Structures are given as C-alpha cells and as structure tokens.
C-alpha cells in the first residue's frame, strides 16, 4: 500500500464520520420535535457504514503476494431508529391528543453524546493518520 492510498482511506473515514456527526446533531436538535412532515414525532436517524475494498491495480496485485485487501469506509445508508416514541402526559401541549398525551421523540441526549464522542474520536484518529502520512511524504521528499 502506498502513501496516497493511506490518504484515500483516511479521507473516506473523515467523510463518513462527518456524515455521522451531522446525523447526531440533527437528532439532538430535534429531541423535542413532536410534528414532522410525515406526521408524528421526529424519529432518530443513524448511519450504516461499510468497508468497501479499494480496487488494486494489476501491479499491486502482483506485488501483494496474497496480502489482505485494503478497505475504505463508506456510508451505505441512513436508517430510522425503530423504537417507539415516548408518550408523555402534557395536556397543555398543542400536539396533545384528547387524553393529554403527546408523542415525543425517543431520543436520549446521553446516548447521542456518547455516539458523538465515539464519532469524534474516530474522526481525530483519521486526522492523526493523515498528519503522519503527510509527515512521511515530506520526509521522503527531503531525501
């Protein structure tokens, strides 16, 4: 694997984690949204990530001698959390039904912050790899 492939893999990880951070921010922002265009409360969203093999050149296949293939990460989809909304008694709420029950999004700020921290750590790790790769390229050019 060359240094530019390393940059490509790290860049794909940055893109995937940025996408995931945007979904988490949307979840936190809509934690109290009781009415959406589709009807009902906001439903929590999350990303599905997958390892996608990088297509090696013929020369790389010959040089690899059966080494494991290299993968990058991609967002292959967004899914809606299947958990049911929280039913809260609040007769003064404008979206309350006849019994005073309001369907609130089933979003836990603690869970979202945990997801955000793990996503942030993965993002930082990818930035560290990019920085190390850039340093290796600079040192190679000095030679």
N, CA and C atoms as a LAMMPS dump frame, in Angstrom:
ITEM: TIMESTEP
0
ITEM: NUMBER OF ATOMS
429
ITEM: BOX BOUNDS ff ff ff
-5.0000000000000000e+02 5.0000000000000000e+02
-5.0000000000000000e+02 5.0000000000000000e+02
-5.0000000000000000e+02 5.0000000000000000e+02
ITEM: ATOMS id mol type element x y z
1 1 1 N 0.848 -1.173 0
2 1 2 C 0 0 0
3 1 3 C 0.897 1.24 0
4 2 1 N 0.595 2.168 -0.89
5 2 2 C 1.388 3.385 -0.947
6 2 3 C 0.793 4.454 -0.032
7 3 1 N 1.507 5.562 0.088
8 3 2 C 1.08 6.62 0.999
9 3 3 C -0.209 7.302 0.537
10 4 1 N -0.41 7.386 -0.76
11 4 2 C -1.613 8.048 -1.254
12 4 3 C -2.859 7.198 -1.009
13 5 1 N -2.704 5.888 -0.999
14 5 2 C -3.823 5.015 -0.641
15 5 3 C -4.19 5.224 0.823
16 6 1 N -3.172 5.412 1.66
17 6 2 C -3.415 5.697 3.077
18 6 3 C -4.205 6.987 3.241
19 7 1 N -3.859 8.005 2.448
20 7 2 C -4.611 9.266 2.497
21 7 3 C -6.051 9.062 2.028
22 8 1 N -6.243 8.243 1.005
23 8 2 C -7.586 7.979 0.479
24 8 3 C -8.45 7.274 1.529
25 9 1 N -7.868 6.31 2.214
26 9 2 C -8.605 5.581 3.257
27 9 3 C -8.985 6.523 4.399
28 10 1 N -8.037 7.343 4.834
29 10 2 C -8.309 8.284 5.931
30 10 3 C -9.347 9.325 5.525
31 11 1 N -9.272 9.795 4.284
32 11 2 C -10.254 10.77 3.81
33 11 3 C -11.656 10.162 3.773
34 12 1 N -11.76 8.894 3.39
35 12 2 C -13.076 8.248 3.378
36 12 3 C -13.622 8.126 4.802
37 13 1 N -12.742 7.877 5.765
38 13 2 C -13.172 7.794 7.161
39 13 3 C -13.642 9.16 7.668
40 14 1 N -12.924 10.231 7.286
41 14 2 C -13.339 11.574 7.689
42 14 3 C -14.724 11.906 7.131
43 15 1 N -14.955 11.562 5.882
44 15 2 C -16.241 11.839 5.251
45 15 3 C -17.368 11.082 5.956
46 16 1 N -17.14 9.818 6.251
47 16 2 C -18.165 9.001 6.912
48 16 3 C -18.466 9.513 8.319
49 17 1 N -17.426 9.871 9.067
50 17 2 C -17.642 10.344 10.436
51 17 3 C -18.294 11.727 10.452
52 18 1 N -17.977 12.578 9.468
53 18 2 C -18.627 13.885 9.37
54 18 3 C -20.121 13.704 9.103
55 19 1 N -20.457 12.752 8.228
56 19 2 C -21.858 12.462 7.926
57 19 3 C -22.575 11.996 9.197
58 20 1 N -21.906 11.138 9.938
59 20 2 C -22.498 10.613 11.177
60 20 3 C -22.676 11.717 12.216
61 21 1 N -21.687 12.638 12.308
62 21 2 C -21.808 13.768 13.237
63 21 3 C -22.994 14.653 12.879
64 22 1 N -23.232 14.861 11.594
65 22 2 C -24.378 15.664 11.167
66 22 3 C -25.697 15.007 11.574
67 23 1 N -25.777 13.688 11.458
68 23 2 C -26.994 12.987 11.886
69 23 3 C -27.202 13.1 13.396
70 24 1 N -26.119 12.979 14.149
71 24 2 C -26.22 13.09 15.61
72 24 3 C -26.669 14.497 15.997
73 25 1 N -26.108 15.515 15.333
74 25 2 C -26.513 16.897 15.615
75 25 3 C -27.994 17.097 15.294
76 26 1 N -28.452 16.498 14.22
77 26 2 C -29.864 16.588 13.852
78 26 3 C -30.738 15.907 14.905
79 27 1 N -30.286 14.771 15.416
80 27 2 C -31.042 14.067 16.461
81 27 3 C -31.167 14.929 17.716
82 28 1 N -30.058 15.546 18.122
83 28 2 C -30.075 16.376 19.336
84 28 3 C -30.969 17.6 19.116
85 29 1 N -30.857 18.205 17.939
86 29 2 C -31.651 19.402 17.654
87 29 3 C -33.148 19.102 17.62
88 30 1 N -33.525 17.9 17.235
89 30 2 C -34.935 17.542 17.105
90 30 3 C -35.448 16.687 18.257
91 31 1 N -34.773 16.734 19.387
92 31 2 C -35.154 15.891 20.529
93 31 3 C -36.536 16.22 21.08
94 32 1 N -37.069 17.4 20.765
95 32 2 C -38.397 17.768 21.259
96 32 3 C -39.374 18.063 20.115
97 33 1 N -39.027 17.67 18.897
98 33 2 C -39.897 17.914 17.744
99 33 3 C -41.024 16.883 17.744
100 34 1 N -42.239 17.369 17.904
101 34 2 C -43.384 16.459 18.004
102 34 3 C -44.157 16.327 16.707
103 35 1 N -43.864 17.169 15.718
104 35 2 C -44.605 17.114 14.464
105 35 3 C -43.636 17.251 13.295
106 36 1 N -43.679 16.282 12.388
107 36 2 C -42.831 16.311 11.199
108 36 3 C -43.716 16.308 9.958
109 37 1 N -43.087 16.46 8.802
110 37 2 C -43.841 16.433 7.545
111 37 3 C -44.559 15.102 7.34
112 38 1 N -43.918 14.007 7.777
113 38 2 C -44.512 12.684 7.633
114 38 3 C -45.568 12.387 8.681
115 39 1 N -45.74 13.289 9.626
116 39 2 C -46.685 13.067 10.713
117 39 3 C -46.012 12.388 11.886
118 40 1 N -46.41 12.717 13.059
119 40 2 C -45.84 12.133 14.258
120 40 3 C -44.539 12.807 14.649
121 41 1 N -43.931 12.311 15.726
122 41 2 C -42.703 12.932 16.215
123 41 3 C -41.493 12.577 15.34
124 42 1 N -40.432 13.357 15.516
125 42 2 C -39.166 13.095 14.83
126 42 3 C -38.658 11.718 15.243
127 43 1 N -38.09 10.995 14.301
128 43 2 C -37.509 9.666 14.576
129 43 3 C -35.999 9.765 14.449
130 44 1 N -35.297 9.218 15.414
131 44 2 C -33.843 9.238 15.453
132 44 3 C -33.256 8.585 14.201
133 45 1 N -32.202 9.198 13.652
134 45 2 C -31.53 8.697 12.452
135 45 3 C -30.109 8.273 12.81
136 46 1 N -29.596 7.281 12.107
137 46 2 C -28.199 6.876 12.256
138 46 3 C -27.702 6.365 10.916
139 47 1 N -26.402 6.324 10.769
140 47 2 C -25.783 5.923 9.503
141 47 3 C -25.355 4.461 9.555
142 48 1 N -25.395 3.822 8.404
143 48 2 C -24.859 2.481 8.248
144 48 3 C -23.557 2.613 7.467
145 49 1 N -22.467 2.188 8.089
146 49 2 C -21.149 2.273 7.468
147 49 3 C -20.715 0.882 7.018
148 50 1 N -19.927 0.843 5.938
149 50 2 C -19.448 -0.443 5.431
150 50 3 C -18.02 -0.299 4.933
151 51 1 N -17.276 -1.408 5.026
152 51 2 C -15.925 -1.46 4.484
153 51 3 C -16.019 -1.834 3.009
154 52 1 N -15.5 -0.961 2.156
155 52 2 C -15.541 -1.156 0.71
156 52 3 C -14.108 -1.387 0.228
157 53 1 N -13.843 -2.508 -0.444
158 53 2 C -12.474 -2.757 -0.903
159 53 3 C -12.03 -1.733 -1.946
160 54 1 N -10.802 -1.314 -1.819
161 54 2 C -10.203 -0.44 -2.823
162 54 3 C -9.704 -1.337 -3.94
163 55 1 N -10.065 -1.009 -5.163
164 55 2 C -9.666 -1.829 -6.309
165 55 3 C -8.185 -1.627 -6.599
166 56 1 N -7.37 -2.671 -6.37
167 56 2 C -5.935 -2.525 -6.639
168 56 3 C -5.641 -2.609 -8.136
169 57 1 N -4.52 -2.026 -8.512
170 57 2 C -4.073 -2.154 -9.898
171 57 3 C -3.475 -3.543 -10.076
172 58 1 N -3.267 -3.942 -11.313
173 58 2 C -2.702 -5.262 -11.582
174 58 3 C -1.311 -5.381 -10.967
175 59 1 N -0.544 -4.302 -11.037
176 59 2 C 0.81 -4.303 -10.472
177 59 3 C 0.762 -4.516 -8.955
178 60 1 N -0.196 -3.864 -8.299
179 60 2 C -0.33 -4.028 -6.849
180 60 3 C -0.736 -5.45 -6.479
181 61 1 N -1.555 -6.075 -7.301
182 61 2 C -1.961 -7.465 -7.052
183 61 3 C -0.737 -8.377 -7.131
184 62 1 N 0.102 -8.158 -8.124
185 62 2 C 1.306 -8.99 -8.279
186 62 3 C 2.271 -8.795 -7.117
187 63 1 N 2.399 -7.561 -6.642
188 63 2 C 3.338 -7.271 -5.558
189 63 3 C 2.82 -7.686 -4.187
190 64 1 N 1.518 -7.86 -4.036
191 64 2 C 0.941 -8.104 -2.717
192 64 3 C 1.231 -9.494 -2.173
193 65 1 N 1.478 -10.461 -3.037
194 65 2 C 1.771 -11.844 -2.609
195 65 3 C 0.709 -12.378 -1.655
196 66 1 N -0.557 -12.147 -1.978
197 66 2 C -1.644 -12.693 -1.178
198 66 3 C -1.952 -11.92 0.085
199 67 1 N -1.467 -10.687 0.198
200 67 2 C -1.753 -9.88 1.387
201 67 3 C -3.251 -9.554 1.434
202 68 1 N -3.701 -9.212 2.612
203 68 2 C -5.116 -8.868 2.78
204 68 3 C -5.468 -7.624 1.975
205 69 1 N -6.668 -7.597 1.395
206 69 2 C -7.061 -6.414 0.627
207 69 3 C -7.262 -5.207 1.542
208 70 1 N -7.113 -4.039 0.96
209 70 2 C -7.262 -2.789 1.703
210 70 3 C -8.686 -2.274 1.496
211 71 1 N -9.309 -1.799 2.586
212 71 2 C -10.682 -1.309 2.536
213 71 3 C -10.758 0.149 2.949
214 72 1 N -11.729 0.849 2.398
215 72 2 C -12.057 2.176 2.879
216 72 3 C -13.487 2.121 3.417
217 73 1 N -13.907 3.167 4.095
218 73 2 C -15.243 3.184 4.694
219 73 3 C -16.149 4.094 3.877
220 74 1 N -17.407 3.674 3.738
221 74 2 C -18.406 4.481 3.051
222 74 3 C -19.727 4.392 3.803
223 75 1 N -20.487 5.454 3.71
224 75 2 C -21.847 5.449 4.241
225 75 3 C -22.71 4.786 3.182
226 76 1 N -23.335 3.663 3.539
227 76 2 C -24.173 2.958 2.562
228 76 3 C -25.657 3.228 2.773
229 77 1 N -25.965 3.951 3.842
230 77 2 C -27.369 4.283 4.054
231 77 3 C -27.621 4.949 5.385
232 78 1 N -28.809 5.457 5.515
233 78 2 C -29.276 6.051 6.76
234 78 3 C -30.512 5.275 7.183
235 79 1 N -30.565 4.921 8.449
236 79 2 C -31.746 4.19 8.907
237 79 3 C -32.434 4.951 10.036
238 80 1 N -33.717 4.702 10.147
239 80 2 C -34.53 5.309 11.197
240 80 3 C -34.634 4.333 12.351
241 81 1 N -34.404 4.832 13.553
242 81 2 C -34.477 4.01 14.756
243 81 3 C -35.901 3.467 14.909
244 82 1 N -36.049 2.142 15.079
245 82 2 C -37.395 1.56 15.157
246 82 3 C -38.089 1.724 16.509
247 83 1 N -37.399 2.271 17.497
248 83 2 C -38.014 2.418 18.823
249 83 3 C -39.233 3.332 18.765
250 84 1 N -40.218 2.993 19.545
251 84 2 C -41.466 3.765 19.597
252 84 3 C -41.239 5.088 20.335
253 85 1 N -42.033 6.106 19.994
254 85 2 C -41.898 7.397 20.69
255 85 3 C -42.308 7.292 22.159
256 86 1 N -41.799 8.222 22.953
257 86 2 C -42.186 8.302 24.369
258 86 3 C -43.542 8.989 24.453
259 87 1 N -44.45 8.404 25.189
260 87 2 C -45.76 9.011 25.394
261 87 3 C -45.716 9.778 26.722
262 88 1 N -45.921 11.091 26.633
263 88 2 C -45.8 11.977 27.787
264 88 3 C -47.14 12.667 28.032
265 89 1 N -47.531 12.712 29.292
266 89 2 C -48.774 13.406 29.643
267 89 3 C -48.482 14.89 29.771
268 90 1 N -49.047 15.683 28.869
269 90 2 C -48.892 17.142 28.887
270 90 3 C -50.104 17.757 28.191
271 91 1 N -51.211 17.918 28.914
272 91 2 C -52.446 18.42 28.281
273 91 3 C -52.324 19.844 27.731
274 92 1 N -51.323 20.623 28.177
275 92 2 C -51.17 21.992 27.685
276 92 3 C -50.397 22.07 26.37
277 93 1 N -49.816 20.962 25.936
278 93 2 C -49.037 20.938 24.694
279 93 3 C -49.976 21.03 23.495
280 94 1 N -49.624 21.828 22.471
281 94 2 C -50.516 21.967 21.316
282 94 3 C -50.728 20.672 20.524
283 95 1 N -49.8 19.711 20.629
284 95 2 C -49.936 18.447 19.897
285 95 3 C -50.514 17.32 20.755
286 96 1 N -51.028 17.651 21.926
287 96 2 C -51.604 16.627 22.808
288 96 3 C -52.914 16.11 22.22
289 97 1 N -53.155 14.807 22.426
290 97 2 C -54.421 14.237 21.96
291 97 3 C -55.535 14.547 22.972
292 98 1 N -56.681 13.943 22.787
293 98 2 C -57.844 14.217 23.654
294 98 3 C -57.582 13.831 25.109
295 99 1 N -56.668 12.866 25.332
296 99 2 C -56.339 12.428 26.69
297 99 3 C -55.173 13.204 27.292
298 100 1 N -54.608 14.172 26.554
299 100 2 C -53.478 14.966 27.052
300 100 3 C -52.132 14.295 26.839
301 101 1 N -52.073 13.259 26.001
302 101 2 C -50.834 12.52 25.744
303 101 3 C -50.154 13.08 24.493
304 102 1 N -48.85 13.315 24.608
305 102 2 C -48.045 13.816 23.494
306 102 3 C -46.999 12.766 23.148
307 103 1 N -46.866 12.447 21.852
308 103 2 C -45.824 11.525 21.393
309 103 3 C -44.542 12.326 21.198
310 104 1 N -43.538 12.065 22.032
311 104 2 C -42.246 12.758 21.976
312 104 3 C -41.205 11.833 21.345
313 105 1 N -40.208 12.393 20.661
314 105 2 C -39.158 11.559 20.076
315 105 3 C -38.44 10.747 21.153
316 106 1 N -38.097 9.521 20.805
317 106 2 C -37.384 8.652 21.734
318 106 3 C -35.878 8.86 21.545
319 107 1 N -35.416 10.052 21.919
320 107 2 C -34.007 10.409 21.767
321 107 3 C -33.432 10.67 23.141
322 108 1 N -32.358 9.954 23.453
323 108 2 C -31.675 10.139 24.721
324 108 3 C -30.454 11.037 24.498
325 109 1 N -30.417 12.213 25.125
326 109 2 C -29.242 13.078 24.959
327 109 3 C -27.948 12.407 25.412
328 110 1 N -28.04 11.562 26.424
329 110 2 C -26.843 10.867 26.91
330 110 3 C -26.334 9.895 25.859
331 111 1 N -27.239 9.138 25.248
332 111 2 C -26.849 8.211 24.177
333 111 3 C -26.259 8.965 22.992
334 112 1 N -26.883 10.089 22.631
335 112 2 C -26.39 10.869 21.495
336 112 3 C -25.018 11.46 21.79
337 113 1 N -24.79 11.909 23.011
338 113 2 C -23.472 12.455 23.357
339 113 3 C -22.414 11.357 23.351
340 114 1 N -22.778 10.151 23.797
341 114 2 C -21.847 9.024 23.716
342 114 3 C -21.492 8.696 22.269
343 115 1 N -22.507 8.691 21.406
344 115 2 C -22.264 8.464 19.975
345 115 3 C -21.396 9.568 19.386
346 116 1 N -21.661 10.805 19.808
347 116 2 C -20.881 11.931 19.302
348 116 3 C -19.421 11.829 19.728
349 117 1 N -19.18 11.433 20.974
350 117 2 C -17.798 11.286 21.445
351 117 3 C -17.059 10.179 20.704
352 118 1 N -17.719 9.045 20.472
353 118 2 C -17.046 7.959 19.75
354 118 3 C -16.784 8.362 18.295
355 119 1 N -17.714 9.102 17.702
356 119 2 C -17.524 9.581 16.333
357 119 3 C -16.389 10.598 16.281
358 120 1 N -16.329 11.47 17.269
359 120 2 C -15.26 12.46 17.343
360 120 3 C -13.897 11.792 17.484
361 121 1 N -13.814 10.753 18.295
362 121 2 C -12.538 10.03 18.474
363 121 3 C -12.107 9.363 17.173
364 122 1 N -13.044 8.785 16.448
365 122 2 C -12.715 8.168 15.16
366 122 3 C -12.25 9.222 14.162
367 123 1 N -12.89 10.388 14.186
368 123 2 C -12.508 11.497 13.31
369 123 3 C -11.09 11.96 13.643
370 124 1 N -10.81 12.122 14.943
371 124 2 C -9.476 12.545 15.37
372 124 3 C -8.411 11.517 14.997
373 125 1 N -8.738 10.238 15.104
374 125 2 C -7.783 9.191 14.731
375 125 3 C -7.449 9.274 13.245
376 126 1 N -8.446 9.53 12.421
377 126 2 C -8.211 9.662 10.98
378 126 3 C -7.356 10.889 10.676
379 127 1 N -7.595 11.979 11.402
380 127 2 C -6.765 13.174 11.223
381 127 3 C -5.312 12.902 11.612
382 128 1 N -5.117 12.111 12.651
383 128 2 C -3.764 11.759 13.08
384 128 3 C -3.06 10.936 12.01
385 129 1 N -3.78 10.01 11.39
386 129 2 C -3.193 9.207 10.314
387 129 3 C -2.825 10.094 9.127
388 130 1 N -3.688 11.032 8.793
389 130 2 C -3.39 11.946 7.684
390 130 3 C -2.161 12.778 7.999
391 131 1 N -2.058 13.269 9.212
392 131 2 C -0.905 14.07 9.618
393 131 3 C 0.388 13.251 9.551
394 132 1 N 0.33 12.017 10.036
395 132 2 C 1.52 11.15 9.991
396 132 3 C 1.903 10.834 8.548
397 133 1 N 0.914 10.61 7.703
398 133 2 C 1.189 10.32 6.292
399 133 3 C 1.813 11.532 5.611
400 134 1 N 1.296 12.721 5.9
401 134 2 C 1.878 13.941 5.334
402 134 3 C 3.326 14.105 5.775
403 135 1 N 3.614 13.807 7.045
404 135 2 C 4.986 13.893 7.534
405 135 3 C 5.893 12.909 6.803
406 136 1 N 5.384 11.693 6.55
407 136 2 C 6.185 10.702 5.816
408 136 3 C 6.46 11.171 4.394
409 137 1 N 5.464 11.775 3.756
410 137 2 C 5.659 12.284 2.4
411 137 3 C 6.686 13.408 2.399
412 138 1 N 6.602 14.321 3.381
413 138 2 C 7.571 15.42 3.469
414 138 3 C 8.979 14.883 3.662
415 139 1 N 9.12 13.896 4.565
416 139 2 C 10.444 13.331 4.82
417 139 3 C 10.976 12.591 3.614
418 140 1 N 10.098 11.965 2.848
419 140 2 C 10.515 11.274 1.63
420 140 3 C 11.027 12.286 0.608
421 141 1 N 10.357 13.422 0.512
422 141 2 C 10.777 14.453 -0.447
423 141 3 C 12.114 15.086 -0.039
424 142 1 N 12.427 15.114 1.253
425 142 2 C 13.711 15.653 1.72
426 142 3 C 14.891 14.782 1.288
427 143 1 N 14.625 13.491 1.142
428 143 2 C 15.695 12.545 0.753
429 143 3 C 16.054 12.813 -0.651
